[in-house]
Amino acid sequence: MKRYEYPSKGDLVVVRIKRITNHGAFAELLEYPGKEAFIHISQIASSWVKNIRNHVSEGQVRVALVTFVDPRKRLIDASLRSIKPNQEKRKISEWKREKKADKLLELIGKKEGKNLDELYEIFGWKLVDEYGELYSALEEIAIEGEKALDGIEIPDKWKSILVDYAKHYVEPPKVSIKGILELSIPGKGGVDKINELLTPLVEDGFEVIYQGAPRYFVKIEGNDYKQLESKISKAISVLEKKVKRYGGILKFERLEE
């Protein structure tokens, strides 16, 4: 749900192509119900457009840049030509997350007798202001519970409801920690000892991939970064003690995301 009835010039919007003419295309703004934008043929593509239908088709969902807005005349112009693939991918992802968040609020509203506008006024816009987007807030609530709502002026009743629904319906984003483990044990049977030491890591959920002596790629994945930090620190500490007993050498270097 959008806070304002109309987009602003310079906004990226998700559109569905409705009608195509010789001079351009009319597109429905999927985030702004009842609003339509015109995309002139000169704004369809970065190259010369001989046949507009070679570039867009009815029903196609695209990301466009708003170039002109006049709410009084209900006029919106948009452009497709300057949109880069990574911008389109990111905006579509944001739009889908927004839709998921709205669906969850509608589910809450159905049970609590509130419509979407009312729920946004009670807590939705406060969460958007705090977290940048509603779904990010719901993901954090799913992980942290009411702690994620500290300092946000939301009635306690709604905090409890949000925590309950977020934990049941929102899957927190996956996070990971990865690095390169250099491990060597001298003498006969060193390889067998290394395999013996690394087996508990695999059994504990670590991904361990041999990259050529003495290097191993190590990765752990989950929903809570702090828990992963604790888990990998403990695992490396235990491993170091065992390696020292064998007279070996261990070095772990974190890889940045």
C-alpha positions in Angstrom: 0.0 0.0 0.0 1.2 3.5 -0.9 1.0 6.4 1.5 0.0 8.9 -1.2 -2.6 8.6 -4.0 -0.2 9.6 -6.7 3.5 8.8 -7.3 6.0 11.6 -7.6 8.2 12.6 -10.5 11.3 10.4 -10.4 9.6 7.4 -8.7 10.0 3.9 -10.0 6.6 2.2 -10.4 5.4 -1.2 -11.4 3.1 -1.1 -14.4 1.0 -3.4 -16.5 0.7 -2.5 -20.2 -3.0 -2.1 -21.0 -3.3 -0.6 -24.5 -0.8 0.0 -27.3 -1.3 2.7 -29.9 0.9 4.0 -32.7 2.1 6.8 -30.5 2.8 4.9 -27.2 1.3 2.7 -24.6 -1.1 3.2 -21.7 -0.1 1.4 -18.5 -1.9 0.6 -15.3 0.1 1.6 -12.1 -0.2 -1.6 -10.0 0.8 0.2 -6.8 -1.7 3.0 -7.3 -5.2 1.6 -7.8 -7.2 3.3 -10.6 -4.2 5.3 -11.9 -2.8 5.0 -15.4 0.3 6.4 -17.1 1.1 7.1 -20.7 4.4 6.0 -22.1 5.2 7.9 -25.3 6.8 5.8 -28.1 10.0 7.9 -27.6 10.2 6.5 -24.1 9.6 2.9 -24.9 13.2 1.9 -25.5 16.7 3.4 -25.6 17.0 2.6 -29.3 14.9 3.8 -32.2 11.4 2.1 -32.1 10.1 1.1 -35.5 7.4 -1.2 -34.3 6.3 -0.6 -30.7 4.9 -4.1 -30.3 8.5 -5.5 -30.7 9.2 -3.9 -27.3 6.0 -4.1 -25.3 2.9 -6.2 -25.3 -0.5 -6.0 -23.6 -0.5 -7.6 -20.2 3.3 -7.3 -19.7 4.4 -6.2 -16.3 7.3 -3.7 -16.3 9.1 -1.1 -14.2 8.8 2.5 -15.4 10.2 5.8 -14.3 7.6 8.6 -13.6 8.5 11.6 -15.7 5.5 13.9 -15.1 2.6 14.0 -12.7 -0.5 16.4 -12.6 -3.0 15.1 -10.0 -5.5 17.8 -10.8 -5.7 16.6 -14.4 -5.1 13.0 -13.5 -2.2 12.9 -15.8 0.9 10.7 -15.4 3.7 10.2 -17.9 6.3 7.5 -17.6 9.4 6.0 -19.3 10.8 2.6 -19.9 13.9 3.6 -21.8 16.2 4.4 -18.8 15.4 1.4 -16.6 18.3 -0.9 -16.1 17.8 -4.6 -15.5 19.1 -4.5 -11.9 16.7 -1.6 -11.1 13.8 -3.6 -12.6 14.6 -6.7 -10.7 15.0 -4.8 -7.4 11.8 -2.8 -7.8 9.7 -5.9 -8.7 11.1 -7.6 -5.6 10.1 -4.7 -3.5 6.6 -4.7 -5.0 6.1 -8.4 -4.3 7.3 -7.9 -0.7 4.8 -5.0 -0.3 2.0 -7.2 -1.6 2.9 -10.0 0.8 2.9 -7.5 3.7 -0.5 -6.1 2.7 -2.0 -9.7 2.4 -0.9 -10.4 6.0 -2.4 -7.1 7.2 -5.7 -8.0 5.4 -5.6 -11.4 7.2 -5.2 -9.5 10.5 -7.9 -7.0 9.6 -10.4 -9.8 8.7 -10.1 -11.2 12.2 -9.9 -7.9 14.0 -12.6 -6.0 12.0 -10.3 -3.4 10.5 -9.6 -2.5 6.9 -6.1 -2.0 5.4 -6.2 1.8 5.7 -7.1 1.6 9.4 -4.3 -0.9 10.1 -1.7 1.3 8.3 -2.9 4.2 10.4 -2.6 2.2 13.7 0.8 0.7 13.0 1.7 0.2 9.4 3.1 3.6 8.6 5.0 3.6 11.9 6.7 0.4 10.9 7.5 1.7 7.4 9.0 4.9 9.0 11.2 2.7 11.3 12.2 0.0 8.9 11.9 1.5 5.4 9.3 -1.1 4.3 6.6 -3.0 6.0 7.8 -6.5 5.1 11.3 -5.8 6.5 9.6 -4.9 9.8 7.6 -8.1 9.8 10.7 -10.1 9.2 12.4 -8.5 12.1 9.4 -9.1 14.3 9.4 -12.8 13.3 13.0 -13.0 14.6 13.0 -10.7 17.6 9.4 -10.7 18.7 8.2 -7.6 20.6 11.8 -6.4 21.0 11.6 -5.4 17.3 8.9 -2.9 18.3 10.7 -1.2 21.2 10.4 2.5 21.0 7.6 2.4 18.4 4.3 3.9 19.6 1.9 1.0 18.9 -0.8 -0.1 21.4 0.2 -3.3 23.3 -2.7 -5.2 21.8 -1.5 -4.7 18.3 2.1 -5.5 19.3 1.0 -8.9 20.5 -1.1 -9.5 17.3 1.8 -8.5 15.1 4.2 -10.8 16.9 1.7 -13.7 16.7 1.0 -13.3 13.0 4.7 -12.5 12.0 5.9 -15.7 13.7 3.3 -17.8 12.1 3.2 -16.4 8.6 6.6 -14.6 7.9 9.7 -16.6 7.0 12.7 -14.5 8.2 15.4 -14.0 5.5 18.3 -16.4 5.3 21.7 -15.1 6.4 25.0 -16.8 6.2 28.6 -16.7 7.5 31.3 -18.2 5.3 35.0 -18.4 5.3 38.1 -20.3 4.3 39.5 -22.8 6.8 43.2 -23.7 6.4 43.8 -26.9 8.3 46.9 -29.1 8.4 48.0 -31.9 10.6 51.6 -33.3 10.2 52.6 -37.0 10.1 51.0 -40.2 9.1 47.2 -40.3 9.2 46.9 -36.5 9.0 44.2 -36.6 6.4 42.1 -39.1 8.4 42.4 -36.9 11.5 41.3 -33.9 9.5 38.3 -35.8 8.2 37.5 -36.9 11.8 37.7 -33.3 13.0 35.5 -31.9 10.2 32.8 -34.5 10.5 31.1 -32.9 13.6 30.9 -29.6 11.7 29.0 -31.2 8.9 26.7 -33.0 11.3 26.1 -29.7 13.1 24.8 -28.1 9.8 28.0 -26.6 8.4 28.7 -26.8 4.7 32.3 -27.9 4.3 33.9 -28.1 0.8 37.5 -29.2 0.1 39.3 -26.7 -2.1 42.7 -28.3 -2.2 45.1 -28.8 0.7 45.1 -27.2 3.2 42.0 -25.1 2.3 38.3 -25.8 3.0 35.3 -23.6 2.3 33.0 -23.4 5.3 29.5 -21.9 5.4 26.7 -21.9 8.0 23.2 -20.5 7.2 20.2 -19.6 9.3 17.7 -16.9 10.2 19.5 -15.3 13.2 22.9 -13.7 12.5 23.9 -13.4 16.2 23.2 -17.1 16.7 25.3 -18.0 13.7 28.1 -15.8 15.0 28.0 -17.6 18.3 27.8 -21.0 16.6 30.8 -20.6 14.3 32.9 -19.0 17.0 32.3 -21.9 19.3 33.0 -24.4 16.5 36.3 -22.8 15.5 37.4 -22.6 19.1 36.7 -26.3 19.7 38.4 -27.2 16.5 41.5 -25.2 17.4 41.9 -27.1 20.6 41.7 -30.4 18.9 44.1 -29.4 16.1 46.7 -28.2 18.7 46.5 -31.6 20.4 47.5 -33.2 17.1 50.3 -30.6 16.6 48.5 -29.1 13.6 47.9 -25.6 12.3 44.4 -24.0 11.9 43.6 -20.6 10.4 40.1 -19.3 9.6 39.5 -16.3 7.5 36.0 -14.8 7.1 34.7 -14.0 3.6 32.7 -10.8 3.2 29.2 -11.0 1.7 
